[in-house]
Structure formats: structure tokens, C-alpha cells
Amino acid sequence: MIVGAGGLGVPAAWALARDGAASITIIDPDPIELSNLPRQVIYTTSDIGRPKAEAARDFLRGRFPGTEIDARAIALDASNARDLIVAHTFVIDATDSPLTKFLINDVCLALGVPFVYAGVIGMTGQAMTIIPGATACLRCIFEEPPSEVEIATCRDAGIIGPIASAIGEIQAREALRVSRGIEPMLAGKILTYDGAAAPRVRIISLSARPGCACGAVAKGSERERKEHDELRH
């Protein structure tokens, strides 16, 4: 299941269907806007006003008929998250809502469903895969969602389309590995990308935060714990 059919969700859905995923559910309540088209390249001007989930479904069905696509033009929220997530084997967090990201984290942990978190802002992006009970979770790093002021600041910064596409592809790779019984590359790790710095890509091993409700065992070296704290701040 992909939550969000925008800058992250579009490349993730395309990669999954291209590489033979049996079925994908796409969830997004938003309509397509003109400003989406430069980054979300499966949509065209004729799609403006249509729900993103439905337009993405139609695009993918036309090119990858072997993949079953279910489109839900709804928001994932506290009233439906459990029912939607429990019906899937893996969740891709491609939403731009911090509150929804934490909802995905908490419900997936409660249900034992693995998922991959991602975020993109400006020239930077990051992704991490959470295996319930085995790896650090989102709250191990950030603990609580950001404030409304922080959320507004992030939205003002915008995103760079190619960076979002690369992170979305990484999310799809993680989903496919899990579906094929292969250990995901980012289980217990976070990948960070900074297009304005060197090295551009870093992969940091994460330890669970002592006392976190995710239940993963806290472990790791002192160096890993320092890197972990750097990510939090």
C-alpha cells in the first residue's frame, strides 16, 4: 500500500508496477493541480482536477496490466488506518503530512506490518525501513510530530523533483525485497541524501530508543548513538 500519490508515491508506484508487483493499493485524497505536473510526471493537463489515486491507477493499468491496482481517493486517518493497513503486507509512507507519518508508524507497529518511511525537503531526502519489534521506529528518532510552525516552514522550502523520485525508487526497492522474502537494505538503518553536500549519501545504523513503545531492543555502538542523536536534532 502506498500512502500518497505525489512526489514520492508516483515514482514508487511506477517502480513497483514496472518490476512486477502483484498488487498495489494507492491512497490519496487530493486532486491533481497544475503545479504537480513538473514533478509528478505520470499526470497531464487533462488530469487536472481528478483524484491523484484514480489517475495514477489508470496510468499504471495502461502500461502494466499484470499488476492489480486499487485506488482509494480518501485520506488515511485514525478512523480507517487499521482496516487499511491490516489488509496489506507492506506500507510505503509517501505522504507529506508529518501527522500521517506518525499514524502509519504507530498503526504498523501495533499490527506488525513493516513499512518504509521517507521524507524530502529542498535538496535533501531520507528513507528508513521499520520492521516491527526488530528495528528502531520513527519515534525512536523524532519521538513526536513537529509543531505547526515547523510543518509550515518545511512546506515553504518545497522539494526537488529528481530527489523525490530517487527516494521513491528506494522505497519501492525495499517493498519488493520484503515481498520476495529478502531482507530490506534499510532495516534498522536510515539513508540520507543531501544534494548540496559531500558525501551526498550516508547510511547510518540506528538503535532503538530505550523505552520506546516499538519494543525493539536498544543496541549499537557509542558512535552509532551519537549519529542517532545528530539525526534527531
Contacts in CASP RR format, 6 or more apart in sequence:
PFRMAT RR
TARGET T0000
AUTHOR 0000-0000-0000
METHOD contacts of the structure
MODEL  1
MIVGAGGLGVPAAWALARDGAASITIIDPDPIELSNLPRQVIYTTSDIGR
PKAEAARDFLRGRFPGTEIDARAIALDASNARDLIVAHTFVIDATDSPLT
KFLINDVCLALGVPFVYAGVIGMTGQAMTIIPGATACLRCIFEEPPSEVE
IATCRDAGIIGPIASAIGEIQAREALRVSRGIEPMLAGKILTYDGAAAPR
VRIISLSARPGCACGAVAKGSERERKEHDELRH
1 24 0 8 1.000
1 25 0 8 1.000
1 26 0 8 1.000
1 27 0 8 1.000
1 84 0 8 1.000
1 85 0 8 1.000
1 87 0 8 1.000
1 88 0 8 1.000
1 90 0 8 1.000
1 91 0 8 1.000
1 92 0 8 1.000
2 9 0 8 1.000
2 12 0 8 1.000
2 13 0 8 1.000
2 16 0 8 1.000
2 24 0 8 1.000
2 25 0 8 1.000
2 26 0 8 1.000
2 27 0 8 1.000
2 91 0 8 1.000
2 92 0 8 1.000
2 94 0 8 1.000
3 27 0 8 1.000
3 28 0 8 1.000
3 76 0 8 1.000
3 91 0 8 1.000
3 92 0 8 1.000
3 93 0 8 1.000
3 94 0 8 1.000
3 95 0 8 1.000
3 100 0 8 1.000
3 104 0 8 1.000
4 26 0 8 1.000
4 27 0 8 1.000
4 28 0 8 1.000
4 52 0 8 1.000
4 53 0 8 1.000
4 94 0 8 1.000
4 95 0 8 1.000
5 13 0 8 1.000
5 26 0 8 1.000
5 27 0 8 1.000
5 28 0 8 1.000
5 30 0 8 1.000
5 40 0 8 1.000
5 52 0 8 1.000
5 53 0 8 1.000
5 55 0 8 1.000
5 56 0 8 1.000
5 94 0 8 1.000
6 28 0 8 1.000
6 36 0 8 1.000
6 39 0 8 1.000
6 40 0 8 1.000
6 52 0 8 1.000
6 94 0 8 1.000
6 96 0 8 1.000
7 39 0 8 1.000
7 40 0 8 1.000
7 94 0 8 1.000
7 120 0 8 1.000
7 159 0 8 1.000
7 161 0 8 1.000
7 164 0 8 1.000
7 165 0 8 1.000
7 168 0 8 1.000
8 92 0 8 1.000
8 94 0 8 1.000
8 118 0 8 1.000
8 119 0 8 1.000
8 120 0 8 1.000
8 164 0 8 1.000
8 167 0 8 1.000
8 168 0 8 1.000
8 171 0 8 1.000
9 26 0 8 1.000
9 92 0 8 1.000
9 94 0 8 1.000
9 168 0 8 1.000
9 171 0 8 1.000
10 40 0 8 1.000
10 41 0 8 1.000
10 42 0 8 1.000
10 43 0 8 1.000
10 56 0 8 1.000
10 165 0 8 1.000
11 164 0 8 1.000
11 165 0 8 1.000
11 166 0 8 1.000
11 168 0 8 1.000
11 169 0 8 1.000
11 172 0 8 1.000
12 92 0 8 1.000
12 94 0 8 1.000
12 168 0 8 1.000
12 169 0 8 1.000
12 171 0 8 1.000
12 172 0 8 1.000
12 175 0 8 1.000
13 24 0 8 1.000
13 26 0 8 1.000
13 56 0 8 1.000
13 60 0 8 1.000
13 172 0 8 1.000
14 42 0 8 1.000
14 60 0 8 1.000
15 168 0 8 1.000
15 169 0 8 1.000
15 172 0 8 1.000
15 173 0 8 1.000
16 24 0 8 1.000
16 67 0 8 1.000
16 172 0 8 1.000
16 175 0 8 1.000
16 176 0 8 1.000
17 24 0 8 1.000
17 60 0 8 1.000
17 63 0 8 1.000
17 64 0 8 1.000
17 67 0 8 1.000
17 69 0 8 1.000
18 64 0 8 1.000
19 172 0 8 1.000
19 176 0 8 1.000
20 64 0 8 1.000
20 66 0 8 1.000
20 67 0 8 1.000
21 67 0 8 1.000
21 175 0 8 1.000
21 176 0 8 1.000
21 179 0 8 1.000
22 67 0 8 1.000
22 68 0 8 1.000
22 179 0 8 1.000
23 67 0 8 1.000
23 68 0 8 1.000
23 69 0 8 1.000
23 70 0 8 1.000
24 60 0 8 1.000
24 67 0 8 1.000
24 68 0 8 1.000
24 69 0 8 1.000
24 70 0 8 1.000
25 69 0 8 1.000
25 70 0 8 1.000
25 71 0 8 1.000
25 72 0 8 1.000
25 84 0 8 1.000
25 87 0 8 1.000
25 88 0 8 1.000
26 52 0 8 1.000
26 53 0 8 1.000
26 56 0 8 1.000
26 57 0 8 1.000
26 69 0 8 1.000
26 70 0 8 1.000
26 71 0 8 1.000
26 72 0 8 1.000
27 53 0 8 1.000
27 72 0 8 1.000
27 74 0 8 1.000
27 75 0 8 1.000
27 76 0 8 1.000
27 84 0 8 1.000
28 51 0 8 1.000
28 52 0 8 1.000
28 53 0 8 1.000
28 56 0 8 1.000
28 72 0 8 1.000
28 73 0 8 1.000
29 51 0 8 1.000
29 53 0 8 1.000
29 73 0 8 1.000
29 74 0 8 1.000
29 75 0 8 1.000
30 51 0 8 1.000
30 52 0 8 1.000
31 48 0 8 1.000
31 49 0 8 1.000
31 50 0 8 1.000
31 51 0 8 1.000
31 52 0 8 1.000
32 40 0 8 1.000
32 43 0 8 1.000
32 47 0 8 1.000
32 48 0 8 1.000
32 49 0 8 1.000
32 50 0 8 1.000
32 51 0 8 1.000
32 52 0 8 1.000
32 55 0 8 1.000
33 48 0 8 1.000
33 49 0 8 1.000
34 45 0 8 1.000
34 48 0 8 1.000
36 43 0 8 1.000
36 52 0 8 1.000
37 43 0 8 1.000
37 44 0 8 1.000
37 45 0 8 1.000
38 161 0 8 1.000
39 159 0 8 1.000
39 161 0 8 1.000
39 164 0 8 1.000
40 52 0 8 1.000
42 55 0 8 1.000
42 56 0 8 1.000
42 59 0 8 1.000
42 60 0 8 1.000
43 52 0 8 1.000
43 55 0 8 1.000
43 56 0 8 1.000
43 59 0 8 1.000
47 55 0 8 1.000
51 71 0 8 1.000
51 73 0 8 1.000
52 73 0 8 1.000
53 71 0 8 1.000
53 72 0 8 1.000
53 73 0 8 1.000
54 71 0 8 1.000
54 73 0 8 1.000
56 69 0 8 1.000
56 71 0 8 1.000
57 69 0 8 1.000
57 70 0 8 1.000
57 71 0 8 1.000
60 67 0 8 1.000
60 69 0 8 1.000
61 67 0 8 1.000
61 69 0 8 1.000
72 84 0 8 1.000
74 80 0 8 1.000
75 100 0 8 1.000
76 84 0 8 1.000
76 95 0 8 1.000
76 100 0 8 1.000
76 103 0 8 1.000
76 104 0 8 1.000
77 100 0 8 1.000
77 103 0 8 1.000
78 103 0 8 1.000
81 103 0 8 1.000
81 104 0 8 1.000
81 107 0 8 1.000
82 107 0 8 1.000
82 110 0 8 1.000
82 111 0 8 1.000
85 91 0 8 1.000
85 104 0 8 1.000
85 107 0 8 1.000
85 108 0 8 1.000
85 111 0 8 1.000
85 113 0 8 1.000
86 111 0 8 1.000
86 113 0 8 1.000
88 113 0 8 1.000
89 113 0 8 1.000
89 114 0 8 1.000
89 178 0 8 1.000
89 179 0 8 1.000
90 113 0 8 1.000
90 114 0 8 1.000
90 115 0 8 1.000
90 116 0 8 1.000
90 175 0 8 1.000
90 178 0 8 1.000
90 179 0 8 1.000
91 104 0 8 1.000
91 108 0 8 1.000
91 113 0 8 1.000
91 114 0 8 1.000
91 115 0 8 1.000
91 116 0 8 1.000
92 115 0 8 1.000
92 116 0 8 1.000
92 118 0 8 1.000
92 168 0 8 1.000
92 171 0 8 1.000
92 172 0 8 1.000
92 175 0 8 1.000
93 100 0 8 1.000
93 101 0 8 1.000
93 104 0 8 1.000
93 115 0 8 1.000
93 116 0 8 1.000
93 117 0 8 1.000
93 118 0 8 1.000
93 171 0 8 1.000
94 118 0 8 1.000
94 168 0 8 1.000
94 171 0 8 1.000
95 101 0 8 1.000
95 104 0 8 1.000
96 119 0 8 1.000
96 155 0 8 1.000
98 145 0 8 1.000
98 146 0 8 1.000
98 151 0 8 1.000
99 145 0 8 1.000
101 117 0 8 1.000
101 138 0 8 1.000
101 145 0 8 1.000
102 138 0 8 1.000
102 139 0 8 1.000
102 144 0 8 1.000
102 145 0 8 1.000
104 115 0 8 1.000
104 117 0 8 1.000
105 115 0 8 1.000
105 117 0 8 1.000
105 130 0 8 1.000
105 137 0 8 1.000
105 138 0 8 1.000
105 139 0 8 1.000
106 139 0 8 1.000
107 113 0 8 1.000
108 114 0 8 1.000
108 115 0 8 1.000
108 130 0 8 1.000
108 132 0 8 1.000
109 130 0 8 1.000
109 132 0 8 1.000
109 133 0 8 1.000
109 137 0 8 1.000
109 213 0 8 1.000
109 214 0 8 1.000
111 132 0 8 1.000
112 132 0 8 1.000
112 133 0 8 1.000
113 132 0 8 1.000
114 129 0 8 1.000
114 130 0 8 1.000
114 131 0 8 1.000
114 132 0 8 1.000
114 178 0 8 1.000
114 184 0 8 1.000
115 129 0 8 1.000
115 130 0 8 1.000
116 127 0 8 1.000
116 128 0 8 1.000
116 129 0 8 1.000
116 130 0 8 1.000
116 170 0 8 1.000
116 171 0 8 1.000
116 174 0 8 1.000
116 175 0 8 1.000
116 184 0 8 1.000
116 186 0 8 1.000
117 127 0 8 1.000
117 128 0 8 1.000
117 129 0 8 1.000
117 130 0 8 1.000
117 138 0 8 1.000
118 125 0 8 1.000
118 126 0 8 1.000
118 127 0 8 1.000
118 128 0 8 1.000
118 167 0 8 1.000
118 168 0 8 1.000
118 170 0 8 1.000
118 171 0 8 1.000
119 125 0 8 1.000
119 126 0 8 1.000
119 127 0 8 1.000
119 167 0 8 1.000
120 126 0 8 1.000
120 159 0 8 1.000
120 160 0 8 1.000
120 163 0 8 1.000
120 164 0 8 1.000
120 167 0 8 1.000
121 154 0 8 1.000
121 157 0 8 1.000
121 158 0 8 1.000
121 159 0 8 1.000
122 157 0 8 1.000
122 158 0 8 1.000
122 159 0 8 1.000
122 160 0 8 1.000
122 163 0 8 1.000
123 160 0 8 1.000
123 163 0 8 1.000
123 194 0 8 1.000
123 195 0 8 1.000
123 196 0 8 1.000
124 163 0 8 1.000
124 192 0 8 1.000
124 193 0 8 1.000
124 194 0 8 1.000
124 195 0 8 1.000
124 196 0 8 1.000
125 163 0 8 1.000
125 164 0 8 1.000
125 167 0 8 1.000
125 192 0 8 1.000
125 193 0 8 1.000
125 194 0 8 1.000
126 167 0 8 1.000
126 190 0 8 1.000
126 191 0 8 1.000
126 192 0 8 1.000
126 193 0 8 1.000
127 167 0 8 1.000
127 168 0 8 1.000
127 170 0 8 1.000
127 171 0 8 1.000
127 174 0 8 1.000
127 186 0 8 1.000
127 190 0 8 1.000
127 191 0 8 1.000
128 136 0 8 1.000
128 138 0 8 1.000
128 186 0 8 1.000
128 188 0 8 1.000
128 189 0 8 1.000
128 190 0 8 1.000
128 191 0 8 1.000
128 206 0 8 1.000
129 135 0 8 1.000
129 174 0 8 1.000
129 178 0 8 1.000
129 184 0 8 1.000
129 185 0 8 1.000
129 186 0 8 1.000
129 187 0 8 1.000
129 188 0 8 1.000
129 189 0 8 1.000
130 136 0 8 1.000
130 137 0 8 1.000
130 138 0 8 1.000
130 187 0 8 1.000
130 188 0 8 1.000
130 214 0 8 1.000
131 184 0 8 1.000
131 187 0 8 1.000
131 188 0 8 1.000
132 214 0 8 1.000
133 214 0 8 1.000
133 215 0 8 1.000
133 216 0 8 1.000
134 187 0 8 1.000
134 188 0 8 1.000
134 216 0 8 1.000
135 187 0 8 1.000
135 188 0 8 1.000
135 206 0 8 1.000
135 208 0 8 1.000
135 216 0 8 1.000
136 188 0 8 1.000
136 206 0 8 1.000
136 207 0 8 1.000
136 208 0 8 1.000
136 209 0 8 1.000
136 212 0 8 1.000
136 214 0 8 1.000
136 216 0 8 1.000
136 228 0 8 1.000
137 208 0 8 1.000
137 212 0 8 1.000
137 214 0 8 1.000
137 216 0 8 1.000
139 209 0 8 1.000
139 212 0 8 1.000
139 213 0 8 1.000
139 214 0 8 1.000
140 206 0 8 1.000
140 207 0 8 1.000
140 208 0 8 1.000
140 209 0 8 1.000
140 212 0 8 1.000
140 214 0 8 1.000
140 216 0 8 1.000
140 228 0 8 1.000
141 190 0 8 1.000
141 206 0 8 1.000
141 209 0 8 1.000
141 228 0 8 1.000
141 231 0 8 1.000
141 232 0 8 1.000
142 232 0 8 1.000
143 209 0 8 1.000
143 232 0 8 1.000
146 154 0 8 1.000
163 193 0 8 1.000
163 195 0 8 1.000
166 193 0 8 1.000
167 193 0 8 1.000
170 186 0 8 1.000
170 191 0 8 1.000
173 185 0 8 1.000
174 184 0 8 1.000
174 185 0 8 1.000
174 186 0 8 1.000
177 183 0 8 1.000
177 184 0 8 1.000
177 185 0 8 1.000
178 184 0 8 1.000
186 203 0 8 1.000
188 205 0 8 1.000
188 206 0 8 1.000
189 203 0 8 1.000
189 204 0 8 1.000
189 205 0 8 1.000
189 206 0 8 1.000
190 203 0 8 1.000
190 204 0 8 1.000
190 206 0 8 1.000
190 231 0 8 1.000
191 201 0 8 1.000
191 202 0 8 1.000
191 203 0 8 1.000
192 201 0 8 1.000
192 202 0 8 1.000
192 203 0 8 1.000
192 204 0 8 1.000
192 231 0 8 1.000
193 200 0 8 1.000
193 201 0 8 1.000
194 200 0 8 1.000
204 224 0 8 1.000
204 227 0 8 1.000
204 228 0 8 1.000
204 231 0 8 1.000
205 220 0 8 1.000
205 224 0 8 1.000
205 227 0 8 1.000
206 224 0 8 1.000
206 228 0 8 1.000
206 231 0 8 1.000
207 218 0 8 1.000
207 219 0 8 1.000
207 220 0 8 1.000
207 224 0 8 1.000
207 225 0 8 1.000
207 228 0 8 1.000
208 214 0 8 1.000
208 215 0 8 1.000
208 216 0 8 1.000
208 217 0 8 1.000
208 218 0 8 1.000
208 219 0 8 1.000
209 218 0 8 1.000
210 218 0 8 1.000
211 218 0 8 1.000
END
